[in-house]
Amino acid sequence: MTTPLISAADLLASSADVVLIDTTWNLVGPPGREAYDAGHLPGAHFVDLETELAAPPGKGGRHPLPEATIVEAALRRAGASNDSAIVVYDAANSMAAARAWWVFRYFGATNVRVLDGGLADWKAAGGAVVTEVPAAGSGSFVAHAGGMPVLDADAAAERATNGVLLDARAPERFAGEVEPIDPVAGHIPGAVNAPATANVVPEGLFLAPEELRSRFKSLGADGSTPVGVYCGSGVTAAHEALALEIAGVESDLYVGSWSEWITDSSRPIATGR
């Protein structure tokens, strides 16, 4: 299995032609563009999670899939073709970078990797940081949907019953004890809590593949039964999907996630851990 990660040391040592994309994003806080403008990898283009890796909020949740034309324009601006070597990164823990990894692959990019540890590990490895914004490229990327498997609400409910459905949110949100973002608290009945924050060490680097395999096996997700993932709006669920891929386990992503599930009041809601 080809790893979906690349280390800062390997990227620094590589002489290959790579399309670099900065996806730094904050759920609450300053826009990611401000962080990008303050310093990014040389040659990296900025792609905005809210406007280019997601459609506007609505019945599809807080971060529905973007239109194919939006993703196509973003990758062409970065100079990418469908088979370009693309490396995506964010500030450190890859939550936003994983969303880009998943979305780009969904729309037809064949060679996408995540910079493990993001900008923080790049700096720690001695990588240069610049403020110059590269000129827009003229890539030939053509977006076509379907490159990654997805679940809708009905399929997510079925996966929780006939397979394993992992909820990537914090335990207190899964339990319905607090809900700082969505108007309704709780989780999809039958889901198993697997906080995405536990996929990485405090510095933002992913756990080793064998550690991730052990973690997911303990949650029932060892690949012997179909696995689905969701979160609040589909962003941290992509991080879970990435961690599962590192562990060698296939998964399907419920893009609308909890924020879409609760738009239909007839859908059941569970609480508790």
For each residue, the residues with C-beta under 8 A, 3 or more apart:
1: 248
2:
3: 6 113 209 246
4: 101 112 113 114 242 245 246
5: 113 114 115 116 206 246
6: 3 10 11 14 87 113 114 115 116
7: 10 11 115 116 117 121 125
8: 11 12 115 116 117 121 122 124 125 127
9: 12 13 125
10: 6 7 13 14
11: 6 7 8 14 18 87 115 122 127
12: 8 9 122 125 126 127
13: 9 10
14: 6 10 11 18
15:
16: 85
17: 84 85
18: 11 14 85 86 87
19: 45 75 78 79 80 84 85 86 87 139
20: 41 42 43 44 45 78 87 89
21: 44 45 46 47 78 86 87 88 89 100
22: 32 36 40 41 44 45 46 47 88 89 90 119
23: 32 46 47 48 49 53 88 89 90 96 97 99 100
24: 32 35 36 40 46 90 91 96 119
25: 32 48 49 50 90 95 96
26: 29 30 31 32 35
27: 181 235
28:
29: 26
30: 26 34 35
31: 26 34 35 48
32: 22 23 24 25 26 35 36 46 48 49 90 96
33: 36 37 46 48
34: 30 31 37 38
35: 24 26 30 31 32 38 39 91
36: 22 24 32 33 39 40 44 46
37: 33 34 131 133
38: 34 35 131
39: 35 36 119 129 130 131
40: 22 24 36 44 46 119 129 130 131
41: 20 22 44 89 119 122 127 128 129 130
42: 20 128 129 130 132
43: 20 134
44: 20 21 22 36 40 41 89 134
45: 19 20 21 22 77 78 79 134 136 137
46: 21 22 23 24 32 33 36 40 133
47: 21 22 23 52 53 74 78 88 100
48: 23 25 31 32 33 51 52 53
49: 23 25 32 52 53 54 63 96 99 100 235
50: 25 53 54 63
51: 48 54 70
52: 47 48 49 66 70 71 73 74
53: 23 47 48 49 50 63 66 71 96 99 100 103
54: 49 50 51 62 63 64 65 66 99 234
55: 58 60 63 64 65 66 67 70
56: 64
57: 61 62 63 64 259
58: 55 61 64
59: 260 263
60: 55 64 65 255 256 260
61: 57 58 64 233 234 255 256 257 258 259 260 263
62: 54 57 181 182 232 233 234 259
63: 49 50 53 54 55 57 99 233 234 235 255 259
64: 54 55 56 57 58 60 61 234 255 256 260
65: 54 55 60 103 106 145 255
66: 52 53 54 55 70 71 103
67: 55 70 71
68: 71 72 107 143 144 145
69: 72 73 143
70: 51 52 55 66 67 73 74
71: 52 53 66 67 68 74 75 103 104 107 143
72: 68 69 75 76 107 141 142 143
73: 52 69 70 76 77
74: 47 52 70 71 77 78
75: 19 71 72 78 80 86 104 109 139 141 143
76: 72 73 79 80 137 138 139 140 141
77: 45 73 74 136 137 139
78: 19 20 21 45 47 74 75 86 137 139
79: 19 45 76 84 137 138 139
80: 19 75 76 84 86 109 137 139 141
81: 84 139 140 141
82: 108 109 110 140 141 142
83: 110 111
84: 17 19 79 80 81 109 111 139 141
85: 16 17 18 19 111 113
86: 18 19 21 75 78 80 104 109 111 112 113
87: 6 11 18 19 20 21 112 113 114 115
88: 21 22 23 47 97 100 101 104 112 113 114 115
89: 20 21 22 23 41 44 94 97 114 115 118 119 122
90: 22 23 24 25 32 93 94 95 96 97 118 119
91: 24 35 118 119 120 204
92: 117 118 119 120 121 203 204
93: 90 118 197 200 204 239
94: 89 90 97 98 114 115 116 117 118 200 204 206 239 242
95: 25 90 98 99 196 235 236 239
96: 23 24 25 32 49 53 90 99 100 235
97: 23 88 89 90 94 100 101 114 115 118
98: 94 95 101 102 114 235 236 238 239 241 242
99: 23 49 53 54 63 95 96 102 103 234 235 238 239
100: 21 23 47 49 53 88 96 97 103 104 112
101: 4 88 97 98 104 105 112 113 114 238 242
102: 98 99 105 106 148 238 241 242 253
103: 53 65 66 71 99 100 106 107 238
104: 71 75 86 88 100 101 107 109 112
105: 101 102 108 109 110 112 147 148
106: 65 102 103 145 146 147 148 150
107: 68 71 72 103 104 143 144 145 147
108: 82 105 141 142 143 144 147
109: 75 80 82 84 86 104 105 112 141 147
110: 82 83 105
111: 83 84 85 86
112: 4 86 87 88 100 101 104 105 109
113: 3 4 5 6 85 86 87 88 101
114: 4 5 6 87 88 89 94 97 98 101 242
115: 5 6 7 8 11 87 88 89 94 97 118 119 121 122
116: 5 6 7 8 94 121 205 206
117: 7 8 92 94 120 121 122 124 203 204 205
118: 89 90 91 92 93 94 97 115 121 122 204
119: 22 24 39 40 41 89 90 91 92 115 122 123 129
120: 91 92 117 123 124 203 204
121: 7 8 92 115 116 117 118 124 125 203 204 205
122: 8 11 12 41 89 115 117 118 119 125 127 129
123: 119 120 126 127 129
124: 8 117 120 121
125: 7 8 9 12 121 122
126: 12 123
127: 8 11 12 41 122 123
128: 41 42
129: 39 40 41 42 119 122 123
130: 39 40 41 42
131: 37 38 39 40
132: 42
133: 37 46
134: 43 44 45 137
135:
136: 45 77
137: 45 76 77 78 79 80 134
138: 76 79
139: 19 75 76 77 78 79 80 81 84
140: 76 81 82
141: 72 75 76 80 81 82 84 108 109
142: 72 82 108
143: 68 69 71 72 75 107 108
144: 68 107 108 147
145: 65 68 106 107
146: 106
147: 105 106 107 108 109 144
148: 102 105 106 241 253
149: 250 251 252 253
150: 106 252 253 254 255
151: 155 156 159 228 230 252 253 254 255
152: 155 156 254 256
153: 156 157 254 256 260 261 264 267
154: 157 158
155: 151 152 158 159 228 252 254
156: 151 152 153 159 160 165 188 228 230 254 261
157: 153 154 160 161 188 189 190 267
158: 154 155 161 162 163
159: 151 155 156 162 163 164 165 226 227 228 252
160: 156 157 163 164 165 188 189 190 191 228
161: 157 158 190
162: 158 159 225 226
163: 158 159 160 225 226 227 228
164: 159 160 192 219 220 221 225 226 227 228
165: 156 159 160 188 190 191 192 227 228 229 230 254
166: 191 192 193 194 216 219 221 227 228 229 230 240 251
167: 174 187 188 191 192 193 194 230 231 258
168: 194 195 196 229 230 231 236 237 239 240
169: 173 174 187 193 195 196 231 232 236 258
170: 173 174 195 197
171: 174 175 193 195 273
172: 175 177 178
173: 169 170 176 177 178 179 180 185 232
174: 167 169 170 171 187 191 193 195 273
175: 171 172 187 193 271 272 273
176: 173 179 185 186 187 269 270 271 272
177: 172 173 185 271
178: 172 173 185
179: 173 176 182 183 184 185 186
180: 173
181: 27 62 232 233 259
182: 62 179 185 232 258 259 262
183: 179 262
184: 179 262 269
185: 173 176 177 178 179 182 271
186: 176 179 269 270 271
187: 167 169 174 175 176 191 193 258 269 270 271
188: 156 157 160 165 167 191 230 258 261 268 270
189: 157 160 268 269 270
190: 157 160 161 165 270
191: 160 165 166 167 174 187 188 230 270
192: 164 165 166 167 219 220 221
193: 166 167 169 171 174 175 187 273
194: 166 167 168 198 215 216 219 221 240
195: 168 169 170 171 174 198
196: 95 168 169 199 231 236 237 239 240 243
197: 93 170 200
198: 194 195 215
199: 196 206 207 212 215 239 240 242 243
200: 93 94 197 203 204 205 206 207
201: 204 205 206 207
202:
203: 92 117 120 121 200
204: 91 92 93 94 117 118 120 121 200 201
205: 116 117 121 200 201
206: 5 94 116 199 200 201 212 243 246
207: 199 200 201 211 212 215 243
208: 211 212
209: 3 212 213 246 247 248
210: 213 214
211: 207 208 214 215
212: 199 206 207 208 209 215 216 243 244 246 247
213: 209 210 216 217 222 247 248 249
214: 210 211 217 218
215: 194 198 199 207 211 212 218 219 247
216: 166 194 212 213 219 221 222 227 243 244 247 249
217: 213 214 220 221 222
218: 214 215
219: 164 166 192 194 215 216
220: 164 192 217 225
221: 164 166 192 194 216 217 227 244 249 251
222: 213 216 217 249
223: 227 248 249 250
224:
225: 162 163 164 220
226: 159 162 163 164 252
227: 159 163 164 165 166 216 221 223 244 249 250 251 252
228: 151 155 156 159 160 163 164 165 166 251 252 253 254
229: 165 166 168 237 240 241 244 251 252 253 254
230: 151 156 165 166 167 168 188 191 234 237 253 254 257 258 261
231: 167 168 169 196 234 235 236 237 240 257 258
232: 62 169 173 181 182 235 236 257 258 259
233: 61 62 63 181 256 257 258 259
234: 54 61 62 63 64 99 230 231 237 238 253 254 255 256 257
235: 27 49 63 95 96 98 99 231 232 238 239
236: 95 98 168 169 196 231 232 239 240
237: 168 196 229 230 231 234 240 241 253 254 255 257
238: 98 99 101 102 103 234 235 241 242 253
239: 93 94 95 98 99 168 196 199 235 236 242 243
240: 166 168 194 196 199 229 231 236 237 243 244 251
241: 98 102 148 229 237 238 244 245 251 253
242: 4 94 98 101 102 114 199 238 239 245 246
243: 196 199 206 207 212 216 239 240 246 247
244: 212 216 221 227 229 240 241 247 249 250 251
245: 4 241 242 248 249 250 251
246: 3 4 5 206 209 212 242 243
247: 209 212 213 215 216 243 244
248: 1 209 213 223 245
249: 213 216 221 222 223 227 244 245
250: 149 223 227 244 245
251: 149 166 221 227 228 229 240 241 244 245
252: 149 150 151 155 159 226 227 228 229
253: 102 148 149 150 151 228 229 230 234 237 238 241
254: 150 151 152 153 155 156 165 228 229 230 234 237 257 260
255: 60 61 63 64 65 150 151 234 237 260
256: 60 61 64 152 153 233 234 259 260 261
257: 61 230 231 232 233 234 237 254 260 261
258: 61 167 169 182 187 188 230 231 232 233 261 262
259: 57 61 62 63 181 182 232 233 256 262 263
260: 59 60 61 64 153 254 255 256 257 263
261: 153 156 188 230 256 257 258 264 267
262: 182 183 184 258 259 265 267 269
263: 59 61 259 260
264: 153 261 267
265: 262
266:
267: 153 157 261 262 264
268: 188 189
269: 176 184 186 187 189 262
270: 176 186 187 188 189 190 191
271: 175 176 177 185 186 187
272: 175 176
273: 171 174 175 193
